[in-house]
């Protein structure tokens, strides 16, 4: 009886390890199995990065990026950066397919929300990297700074 239970436990463990290894192999942007020194915790290796408001403004002026509003729908409808799309991080399933089919994976995307404590833009940036977008950035208090500088809005 004990021998059978141990044997079954070993089989379950073996199957779990094989499934984990297989799913890891299909993950975009494989993670290193062994951290490589102090740079392993460095945020410069992150797939999405924070950029300054000035950098975002320059990319807007040069039409280099798609702006994505992470705020709730009602806030987006009241006003948003000119040309920005609304991508609620909590409604990922509703817009993921549309975004993937409409934009190239190397299209720069800048996410923003409102307030220095708002984390929605960072959450959205992370989800966009899950979809395979390679150039994803977020701006802290992007909407607040945008309106403060009286830049174009819709």
DRENDO-1510 file (C-alpha; in Angstrom, 1 decimal, always signed):
<recs>
REC; n; res; u; v; w
REC; 1; UNK; +0.0; +0.0; +0.0 .
REC; 2; UNK; +2.7; +2.5; +1.0 .
REC; 3; UNK; +4.9; +1.4; -2.0 .
REC; 4; UNK; +1.9; +2.1; -4.4 .
REC; 5; UNK; +1.3; +5.6; -2.8 .
REC; 6; UNK; +5.0; +6.5; -3.2 .
REC; 7; UNK; +5.1; +5.2; -6.8 .
REC; 8; UNK; +2.0; +7.3; -7.6 .
REC; 9; UNK; +3.5; +10.4; -6.0 .
REC; 10; UNK; +6.7; +10.0; -8.0 .
REC; 11; UNK; +4.6; +9.7; -11.2 .
REC; 12; UNK; +2.6; +12.8; -10.4 .
REC; 13; UNK; +5.7; +14.8; -9.6 .
REC; 14; UNK; +7.4; +13.6; -12.8 .
REC; 15; UNK; +4.4; +14.6; -14.9 .
REC; 16; UNK; +4.2; +18.0; -13.2 .
REC; 17; UNK; +7.9; +18.7; -13.9 .
REC; 18; UNK; +7.4; +17.7; -17.5 .
REC; 19; UNK; +4.4; +19.9; -18.0 .
REC; 20; UNK; +6.1; +22.9; -16.3 .
REC; 21; UNK; +9.2; +22.4; -18.5 .
REC; 22; UNK; +7.0; +22.2; -21.7 .
REC; 23; UNK; +5.0; +25.3; -20.8 .
REC; 24; UNK; +8.2; +27.2; -20.0 .
REC; 25; UNK; +9.5; +26.4; -23.5 .
REC; 26; UNK; +6.4; +28.0; -25.1 .
REC; 27; UNK; +6.7; +31.2; -23.0 .
REC; 28; UNK; +7.8; +34.3; -25.0 .
REC; 29; UNK; +11.0; +35.8; -23.7 .
REC; 30; UNK; +12.4; +32.9; -21.8 .
REC; 31; UNK; +13.7; +33.7; -18.3 .
REC; 32; UNK; +17.2; +32.7; -17.4 .
REC; 33; UNK; +17.3; +29.6; -15.3 .
REC; 34; UNK; +20.3; +30.9; -13.3 .
REC; 35; UNK; +20.5; +34.6; -12.3 .
REC; 36; UNK; +23.7; +36.2; -13.7 .
REC; 37; UNK; +25.2; +38.5; -11.0 .
REC; 38; UNK; +23.9; +41.8; -9.8 .
REC; 39; UNK; +22.4; +42.7; -13.1 .
REC; 40; UNK; +19.8; +40.0; -12.7 .
REC; 41; UNK; +17.7; +42.3; -10.5 .
REC; 42; UNK; +18.4; +45.4; -12.6 .
REC; 43; UNK; +15.2; +46.9; -14.0 .
REC; 44; UNK; +17.0; +47.6; -17.3 .
REC; 45; UNK; +16.3; +44.0; -18.3 .
REC; 46; UNK; +12.5; +44.6; -17.8 .
REC; 47; UNK; +10.4; +44.2; -21.0 .
REC; 48; UNK; +8.6; +47.4; -20.2 .
REC; 49; UNK; +10.2; +50.6; -18.9 .
REC; 50; UNK; +9.3; +53.9; -17.3 .
REC; 51; UNK; +10.0; +56.9; -19.4 .
REC; 52; UNK; +9.8; +60.5; -18.5 .
REC; 53; UNK; +7.0; +62.8; -19.4 .
REC; 54; UNK; +9.4; +64.8; -21.7 .
REC; 55; UNK; +10.3; +61.6; -23.6 .
REC; 56; UNK; +6.6; +60.7; -24.0 .
REC; 57; UNK; +5.8; +64.2; -25.2 .
REC; 58; UNK; +8.6; +64.0; -27.8 .
REC; 59; UNK; +7.4; +60.6; -29.1 .
REC; 60; UNK; +3.9; +62.1; -29.4 .
REC; 61; UNK; +5.1; +65.1; -31.4 .
REC; 62; UNK; +7.1; +62.8; -33.7 .
REC; 63; UNK; +4.1; +60.3; -33.9 .
REC; 64; UNK; +6.4; +57.5; -32.9 .
REC; 65; UNK; +4.1; +55.7; -30.4 .
REC; 66; UNK; +0.6; +54.5; -29.7 .
REC; 67; UNK; -0.7; +56.0; -26.5 .
REC; 68; UNK; -2.8; +53.7; -24.3 .
REC; 69; UNK; -5.0; +55.0; -21.6 .
REC; 70; UNK; -5.2; +52.7; -18.6 .
REC; 71; UNK; -7.8; +54.7; -16.6 .
REC; 72; UNK; -11.4; +53.5; -16.1 .
REC; 73; UNK; -13.7; +54.0; -19.1 .
REC; 74; UNK; -15.6; +56.9; -17.6 .
REC; 75; UNK; -12.3; +58.9; -17.2 .
REC; 76; UNK; -11.2; +58.0; -20.8 .
REC; 77; UNK; -14.6; +59.2; -22.2 .
REC; 78; UNK; -14.3; +62.5; -20.3 .
REC; 79; UNK; -10.9; +63.2; -22.0 .
REC; 80; UNK; -7.7; +61.5; -23.1 .
REC; 81; UNK; -4.5; +62.1; -24.9 .
REC; 82; UNK; -5.3; +62.8; -28.5 .
REC; 83; UNK; -5.4; +59.6; -30.5 .
REC; 84; UNK; -5.0; +57.4; -27.4 .
REC; 85; UNK; -6.8; +54.0; -27.3 .
REC; 86; UNK; -8.5; +52.8; -24.1 .
REC; 87; UNK; -7.1; +49.6; -22.8 .
REC; 88; UNK; -8.4; +48.8; -19.3 .
REC; 89; UNK; -5.9; +46.4; -17.6 .
REC; 90; UNK; -8.9; +44.7; -15.9 .
REC; 91; UNK; -10.6; +44.0; -19.3 .
REC; 92; UNK; -7.6; +42.4; -20.9 .
REC; 93; UNK; -9.7; +39.7; -22.7 .
REC; 94; UNK; -11.9; +42.3; -24.4 .
REC; 95; UNK; -9.2; +44.1; -26.3 .
REC; 96; UNK; -6.1; +41.8; -26.5 .
REC; 97; UNK; -7.1; +40.1; -29.8 .
REC; 98; UNK; -8.0; +43.4; -31.4 .
REC; 99; UNK; -4.7; +45.0; -30.4 .
REC; 100; UNK; -2.6; +42.1; -31.5 .
REC; 101; UNK; -4.2; +42.1; -35.0 .
REC; 102; UNK; -4.1; +45.9; -35.4 .
REC; 103; UNK; -0.5; +46.7; -34.3 .
REC; 104; UNK; +2.9; +45.3; -35.0 .
REC; 105; UNK; +4.8; +43.8; -32.1 .
REC; 106; UNK; +7.6; +46.3; -32.5 .
REC; 107; UNK; +5.1; +49.3; -32.4 .
REC; 108; UNK; +6.1; +51.5; -29.4 .
REC; 109; UNK; +3.3; +51.8; -26.9 .
REC; 110; UNK; +3.2; +54.3; -24.1 .
REC; 111; UNK; +0.7; +53.6; -21.3 .
REC; 112; UNK; -0.5; +56.2; -18.8 .
REC; 113; UNK; -3.0; +56.8; -16.0 .
REC; 114; UNK; -3.6; +59.7; -13.6 .
REC; 115; UNK; -1.8; +60.5; -10.3 .
REC; 116; UNK; +1.6; +59.6; -9.0 .
REC; 117; UNK; +0.2; +56.7; -7.0 .
REC; 118; UNK; -1.7; +55.1; -9.9 .
REC; 119; UNK; -0.2; +51.7; -10.9 .
REC; 120; UNK; -2.7; +51.0; -13.8 .
REC; 121; UNK; -0.2; +52.2; -16.5 .
REC; 122; UNK; +2.5; +49.9; -15.2 .
REC; 123; UNK; +0.0; +46.9; -15.0 .
REC; 124; UNK; -1.1; +47.6; -18.5 .
REC; 125; UNK; +2.5; +47.8; -19.7 .
REC; 126; UNK; +3.2; +44.4; -18.2 .
REC; 127; UNK; +0.1; +42.9; -19.9 .
REC; 128; UNK; +1.2; +44.3; -23.2 .
REC; 129; UNK; +4.5; +42.6; -22.9 .
REC; 130; UNK; +2.7; +39.3; -22.2 .
REC; 131; UNK; +1.1; +39.8; -25.7 .
REC; 132; UNK; +4.5; +40.0; -27.2 .
REC; 133; UNK; +4.9; +43.8; -27.7 .
REC; 134; UNK; +8.5; +44.6; -27.6 .
REC; 135; UNK; +8.7; +48.4; -27.0 .
REC; 136; UNK; +6.3; +49.1; -24.1 .
REC; 137; UNK; +6.7; +52.2; -21.8 .
REC; 138; UNK; +4.7; +53.7; -19.0 .
REC; 139; UNK; +4.6; +57.3; -17.8 .
REC; 140; UNK; +3.8; +58.1; -14.1 .
REC; 141; UNK; +0.9; +60.5; -13.9 .
REC; 142; UNK; +0.8; +60.8; -17.7 .
REC; 143; UNK; -2.7; +62.3; -17.8 .
REC; 144; UNK; -2.1; +64.7; -15.0 .
REC; 145; UNK; +1.1; +66.0; -16.6 .
REC; 146; UNK; -0.5; +66.1; -20.1 .
REC; 147; UNK; -3.4; +68.3; -18.9 .
REC; 148; UNK; -1.1; +70.5; -16.8 .
REC; 149; UNK; +0.9; +71.3; -19.9 .
REC; 150; UNK; -2.3; +71.8; -22.0 .
REC; 151; UNK; -1.3; +69.3; -24.7 .
REC; 152; UNK; -3.7; +68.0; -27.3 .
REC; 153; UNK; -6.7; +65.9; -26.0 .
REC; 154; UNK; -9.8; +64.3; -27.4 .
</recs>
